[in-house]
Amino acid sequence: MESALYCGSILLGYAAMLVAMTYSVELFACVCAGLVIGHAAFNSSAPVGETADPCCAATQNQVRETTIWTIQNSCQGFLKP
């Protein structure tokens, strides 16, 4: 059941994105109004958006280091004479 709700959430998100990409001001305003009304009605106690906490910086640094390590190790076979 949780997977079906997740799937529905993703599908609605992509549908809203496609509507916004039609460059119709009226449809874009309706998507924005619907998101605001839905948040106010069902999720008003939750924080909005992402944060700029430094906790994410560690994850990004780890990903960067892992990527560099992977590239270096995958290129070793090509660089040896």
Long-range contacts (C-beta under 8 A, 24 or more apart in sequence): none
